[in-house]
Amino acid sequence: MLRLLMLLFLLMAPQAHAQDAFSELLPGLTGGFAQQAETVERLGALGDPRALPLLRALGDTRLLRGPDGTVIVSPGQPPPGSDVIRINNRVRGALRGALGRLQLGSPDPEERLRAAEAILRNRSADDIPILEAALGRETDARIRDRLALALGGARLAAADPASKRIGILALGRSTSPEARALLLQERIATPDLATDIDTAIASIDQRLALRRAAETAFQGLSLGSVLMLAALGLAVTFGVMGIINMAHGEFVMLGAYTTFVVQELCRDIPWLSPWSLPLAVPAAFMVTALIGAAMERGLIRFLYGRPLETLLLTFGVGMVLQQVVRLTFGAQNREVISPPWMQGTLVLPGEITITQNRAWIILFALFVLLATLAAIRLTRFGLEMRAVVQNRRIAATMGIRTGRVDAMTFAFGSGIAGLAGVALSQIDNVSPNLGTGYIIDSFMVVVFGGVGSLMGTLIGAFSLGIFNKLLEPYAGVVLAKVAVLVAIMIFIQRRPKGLFALKGRAADQ
């Protein structure tokens, strides 16, 4: 049995009576291409829900002309004697606009959004009443913005100068580059309204400049948060202990690989897989802290007071760690998938777009900073660490085990570097060279902010991040970094101890 669903819309005989507006338009679909395009546009403007399946079938070549002059929508094999109604590109353009008008009342938000986009691409003054009605009942902010833009474009297509001016004013309140492009087109087509259009374009340019400034500031904060995470551990090991740890970047890399391992372990456990990233945070801290403690007890403690030897030793340890990771995981990049709540973008008021993963990293960086401050200021470990920094001999005579404090301090700084690796795994490639690109920037942040000052690390990281992003559009990525480095060199010449000078063993050396 032939499976065929036929929807009979109208007998096209001339003697048909009691036809409504919808029925009267249907014969035009079987005419020439120009008549088809005009009929499609009129059906879309009519707003009759019966036109939606009909026009979809026309676009999918499922609209047939029956042997008795009827119009048939068929999803299957055409019946004997029927012909497919052919269309050309002009009719397809008219279909996009007409379908957009009819889909504005759909319960599906994505379909309504596509409808608004279609109307925007096929602007017509006939769409003004439809768009006004759709805008009045729409509750989704994203769709309302597109409808408002489409309505402004439809008013520009009107012949009435007053309607054009209303459209110009409406588009002038937008922050969309598309609104600016529509106004530029209208300025060429309607020179008489050039003054109004120029005013609207200037208003849009001002809002776009503010939006770009806000997005640049966010990018600077994002870069600053990454720099702060990478430099925070170094501020403890270098700033407090006076150890130039050239393997600090490798500890960041180990934190990223720990994140990868935790994700792989959780991959086959469905209920645990979404929590792989939160579980990686304490795991990365513990792994890098233990390696840091072993490194301090086994190697570094014999080289206190010998900075050159310490620098060479830690550089060698970093090379060893890189090779161990290459032998274990391979030299290729490893993929760390962000959880769903870190994916996608957020659109803030003013159409400012930010990525969710970088927003979470900013919050994570501030959380790590507060946790570090709390550990140093509110715990016994922090008290003993500050005592050893201020005066090692007096601290030892009071019963503080300075060697144990040194090991714990270095482990603490290394653990923070591991946390930086967790964050970087969400925005960078996890590879053996991951931390190499951040070691120089980390030292710059620590020196600029003030050796051993966590507050200086915070201000220094965000200042350098924002300054770097402000320069990039004008100087490029490489020259911006060079300019930042030169600026820090000049600053250190004037203020050798950085923004916030710290008293203690590291500052006195």
N, C-alpha and C positions, 0 to 999 in steps of 0.2 A: 504494500500500500504506500503510495507516495505521500511523504510527510511534507505538508505545505500549509502554511498559515496565511490566509488571504484576508486582508482588511479592505473592504469595499467602501470607498469614501464618497464617490459620486458617479452617477450615470451622466456622461457628458453629452447626452442628447440635447438639442436646442429646445425641445418642448418641455424640459424639466421645469417644474413650478415650485414655488415656496422656497426658493434658494436663499440662504443667509449669506452674509458677507464672505465667510470662509469658503462656502461652496462656489460662490461666484468667481473666486480667484483661481480655483483648481485648474480650469482648462488652460490657463497660461503656462502651466508646468510642461505641457506637451508641445508648446510652440517652439519658435526659434530661440537661440541663446539669449538674445537681447530681451525677448519677452519673458524667458525663464528668470533671468536676473531680476527684472522688475517685479515679477510675481513673488519671487523669494523674499525680496525686501518688503513688499507689502504684507506678506504673511507674517514676517517677523514683527512688523510694526502693529499688526492686528492684536497680538497677544493671546490668541486662541490656543489653549493647550493641545488641541487636536493637531496643530501644525508641527509640533515638536517631533513626533515619530515620523511624520511624513517627510520633513526636511532632512532628518537623519538618514532615512532610507534613500533619499535622492543623492546625498553625499556619498553613501556606501554602494551606489549602483544597485540598490534593491527596490527601486521604484519602477514599476512596470506600467506600460500602456496595454490594457486588456484588448481583446479582439472586438469587444462591444463598446469600446470607447471609455472604459472605466480606468481609474487610477488605482493601482494595487500595490500594497506593501508586502513583499514576499521574502522571508528569510531563507527559503530553500530553492528547489528547482522551479524555474518559471513555468507556468501552465502553457499548454500548446496555444500557439497563436498570439502570445503576448510578446512585447518588445521592451527591452531595457531603455529607460529614458536617459539619454546621454547628456553630459554637461561639459562645459569648458572652464577655463581658469577664471573668467569673469563671473560665471555662476558660482564657482567655488568661493570666490571672495565675498559674494553676496550671502552665501550660505553661512560663512563664519560669523558675519554680523547678525544675521537673522537668528541663528541658533543661540548666539550670545544673549539677545534680547529675550528669547523664550526661556532660557535657563536661569534667568535672574530670580525666578520664583522657586527654584529647586530647593529641597530641604538639605541637600548636600553642600556644605560650605565650599569645598574645593570646586564643585561644579559652578557655583555662583561666582567664585573668583575667576574661573576660566571664562565665564560669560562676560564679566566686566572687562577682562583683557581683550576679548574678541570685539566688543563694542568700541573699545578705545582704538583698536587698529582700524576699524571701519566707521569712522565718525560720520554722524548724520544728525541734522537738526531734528529729524523725526523722532530721535531717541530721547529727547529732553523729557517729555512727560513720563516715559517708562523709567528713566534713570531717577527722576525725582521721587517717584513712588517707591522704587527699590531702595533708594537711600533713606527714605523715611522709615522703612520697616527693618532695615539691616542693623544688626547688633554687633557683628564681628568688626573690630576696629580695622583689621587689615583689609577686609573687603570694602568697608566704608571709604577708606583712603583711595582705593582703586576706582570705586564708583564716583567719588567726588572728582577725580582726575578725568574720568570718562565724561562726566557731565560738563565739566569745563571745556573739554575738547568738542563736545557736541554743540555747545553754545557758540564756539568759535566758527562752527560750520554753518550757523544760521545766517540768513541774509539781512536780518535786522541789526543795525549798528548798536542799538541799545542792548540786545541780547549778547552781541559780541563783547561789549564792555563789561557786562556782568561776568562772562566767561573769563575775560582777562583779569578782572579783580580776583575771581576765585582761584585761578591758576597762580596768581601772584602771591597768594598765601600759602602755596605749597612749598615743600622742600625737595621735590622730585626733579631730577634732571630731565625726565620726560616732559614735565610741564614747561620747562625752559625751552626744550626743543619744539614743542607745539607753538609756543609764543614766537619763536624765531621764524617758523614757517609762516605764521599768520602775519608777521611784520612785513615779509616779502609780498604776501598776497594782498594785504590791506595797508598801504602806506599812510592812509588818512588817520589810522589809529596808532601811528608809530610812537607818539609821545606816551600814550597810556601803556603800550607794550613795553617800552624801554623802562618805564617806572616799575612795572611788574617784574621784568627780568632782573633789574637791580635789586629788588626785594628778595627774589629767589637766590641771587648770587650771594647776598649777605647771609641768608640762612644756610646755604650750602657751605659757605666759608666757616660758619660756626659749627656745622656738623662735622666738617673735615677736621677742625681744631679739636672737637671733642673726641673723634675717633683716633686722632693722632695722640691725644693725651692718654687714651686708654691703651693704645699700643705701647706708649712709653711706660705706663704703669705696669703693663704686662712684662715688658723687657726688664723693668726695674725689679719686679718680684722674682724673676728668674735669677737675676744677678744677686739679689739679696739672699736667696736660698743657697746659691753656690758660694757666696762669700761669708755667710753666717758661720759656718763651721771653721772657715779659715780665720775669721776674726777671733775665734777661741784659741786655735792652735798657734797661729802666728801672732795675733795681737796680745794674747795673754801669756803664752808660754815662750814667745820669741823664737819659734821653730819655723823655718822656711820650708814648708811641706810641699815639695813639687809633685808629690803623689796625690795631692788633694783632688785633682780632676779624675784620677782613677777611682777614688772612693765614690765620687758622684756616679761614675760609670757602673761600679758594683751595685749601687742602689738601684739603677735602672735595670740591670740584669736580674737582680733579686725580684723586682716587680714582674719581669717576664716569667721567671721560674714559678712564682706564686700563681700567676694566671694559668700557666700550663697545668699545675697541680689541681686547680679548681675547675678546669675546663670540662672534665667528665662528671662533675657533681652539679647538676642543674640548679639546686637550691643555693649552692655556695658560689657559683660562678659570678653573679652580680656583685658579690662582696669581695672579689679578688683584689681590687685596688685598695679598699680600706685595710684589708689584711696585709697587704704589701707594705704599708707604712711602718708598723712595728717590726716586721720582718727585716726590712731594709735597714732600719736603725740598729737592730741587734747584730746583723751580719757585719756591717761596716764598723760598728763600735768594737766588736770582738777582734776584728782584724787590726783596727787601730791600736787597741790595747796590746796585742801581741807584738806589733811593730814597735811600739814605744818601749816595752819591757825588753824586747830582744835586741833592738838596734839603737834606737835614738837616745836612750838614757845614758849611753856611754859617750855621747857626743855633745852634751850640754856645754854651752860656752864656746863651741866651735862651729860657727854658722856656715862656713864654706863646706866643711865636711858633711854637715847635716843636709845642705842643699844637694850635694852630689849623691849622698846616700838615698835620699827620698826620690830623686830623679831616677836612680837605678831601680828602686822598688816599684816605681810607677811603670817603668818599661817591663819589668817582670810580670806585674799584674796584667798588663795588656796582653802579653804573650800567653799567660795562663788562660785568660778569657778566650783568646783566639783558638787555643787548642781544645778548650772545653765546648764552646758554642759555635766555633767557626768564625770566619772573618765577615760573613754577610750580615746585613742588617736583620734584626729580629723585630717582629711586629707585636706591639702591645696595644690591644684594643681598648678604647675608652668605654666606660660603662654608659648606658643610655642617657643617664642624667647629666653627663658631661658633653654630650654630642649636640650639634646644631648651633644655631645662633639665636640671640635675643635682640629684638628691636625695641629700643628705648624711645621715649617721647622725642619727637623731632627726627624720627627715622634714623636714629643713631644705631648702627649695627655693631654688636660685639659677639665674639665667639664664647660659648659657654665654658669650654675647657680652660681658656685663659682667665676667665672670670673666677673660676674655682681655684686656679693656681694662685691668683692674687690673695684670695681669702686664706688659702692654705699657707702661703708665705707669712701672712700676718699672724696666723695661729702659731706657726713654728717660732716666730720671733717672740710672741708673748710667752709661750711655753719655755723658751730659753731664758728669758728675763726672770720668769718665776723660779726656774731651777737655780739660777745664780743668786737671786735675792732672798728666796724664801726657804731654801733647803740647807741642811748641814753641809752637804757637799759644796754648795755654792759659797757658804761662809768660809770653809776651809780653803777653797780655791782662791778666794779674794785675800785671805790671810797670807797664803804662800806667795801670791803675786806682790803684795805690799812689802813683805819682809820674810824671806825664806828662813833665816836663822832664828828669828824670834818665834816664828810659827813652829819650828822644830822643837825649840826648848819648851813650848807649851804642850807638847805631846802630839802634835799633828804629824802624821806619817807623810812626809813630803813626797816620797817616791810613789806612794799609793795615789796621792792627789794628782801627781803628774800623769800617771797612767790613766786615771779616770777622766782627767781633763782632755787628754788627747783622744781617748775613746769617745767622749762626748762630742767633740768637734768632728770626729770622723763619722759618728752616727748622724749628725746634722747634714753632712755631705751626702750620706745615703738617702736622706729624705729629699734632698734636692734632686737626686737621681729619679726618685719616684715621680716627682713633678715633671721632670724633663722627658720622661718616657711617654708622656701624653702629647708632647708637641714636637719632639725631635726623634730622629732615628736612633734606635738602640743598637749601638755598635761599639767595638773596642775603643774607638777614638772619640766617643761621646764627650768625655770630660776635658779633652785637650783644648777645645775651643773656648772653654770657660775659665781656665786657670789664670790667664793673664788679666781678664776682666775682673776676676775675683780679687786679685792683688790690687788692682787699681781702685776698686771699691773700698777695700780695707784701708789703703794708704790715704785715699781722699777723705774718707769719713773720719779717720783718726784711729791709730793703732789700738786695738783692744776695746773700742767703744761700739757697743751694739746699736746705740742710737745713731752714731755716726754711720754705721753700716746701713741702717734703714734709710737715712736721708741721702747718703752718698749713692746708694743703689738706684733709688727712684729718681734722683737728680740726673745721674748719668743716663738712665734709661730714657727719660723724657727729652733730655738735650740731644741724645743720639737720634731719636725718632723725628725731632724737629728739623735736624740737619739733613736727614736722608733724602727728602724730596728735592732738595736743592743741590746737594753735593754728591749724592750716591752713597751706597752702603760703605764702601772702602774708605772714601775720603771723610765720611762722617766719623768713622772710628779713628782715623788719623787725627782729625780735629779734636776729638775728645781726649785723645792721648796727649796732644800738645797742650791743651788747656789744663790738664792735670799736672803736667810738668811745670808749667808756669805757676800754677797755684802752689805746688809743693815748694817752689823756690821762695815764695812769699811766706808760706805757712808750713814749715817742714813737718809739724806734728798733726797736720790734717785739720778737719773742721772741729773735732772734739779731742783735745789732748787728754791722754790718760796717764795718771801718775802710777808708777809701779815699776817692776823689774823690766818689763818689755819696753816701756817708754823711756827708761833711763839708758838703755843700751845704745 
